Amino acid sequence: MAETLVKNPTCSKCGEDARPEALFCHACGGEIQDLPKDDDGSVSSAWFKGDIVETSPIEASKEPDEKIEEKPIEMPEEPVLEETGQSRDEEEKGRVKVKRKEDIETETAKEKPLKKKLTSASDLRKRPKPIRTKRVEVVWEENTNSPNWLFLVFGLFFGLLGLGLFFLAFYLK
């Protein structure tokens, strides 16, 4: 048999052989030395390298950047009427202005900012999990294949017949 030499990558720290696709040593965690890759000009490497890598440098555009002039926006002199037929100015006159909640806040709230204590993951794990009870509704329904009255009649008949034979056996003894 012909012998072939297989070169495995080795660790740069401890020199241990590593798996072919490994990035770090499994023994010490060090970096793996890269082996030189054979570029045999196969279809997969030769064809696609030309498509991916561009050999010509990218030229910068020689055109100077154009400055965009800012033109002032012209405001119409007449108020714009909306679908309601009233201008916005007229609508705002009829509205009552209400202070926002942020404006109403007291001075003490502004002076003392509330800092919320962050809970750690261990505290969250230690908390008991809430038990969610499911509501169970019990409804009594008569069984569809329940015994009818003949079953009860024959049961009583055979029970009395058995008791009669029992007493008859003791009487004849």
Buried (B, 14 or more C-beta within 10 A) or exposed (E): EEEEEEEEBBBEEEEBBBEEEEEEBEEEEBEBEEEEEEEEEEEEEEEEEEEEEEEEEEEEEEEEEEEEEEEEEEEEEEEEEEEEEBBEEEEEEEEEEEEEEEEEEEEEEEEEEEEEEEEEEEEEEEEEEEEEEEEEEEEEEEEEEEEEEEEEEEEEEEEEEEEEEEEEEEEEE
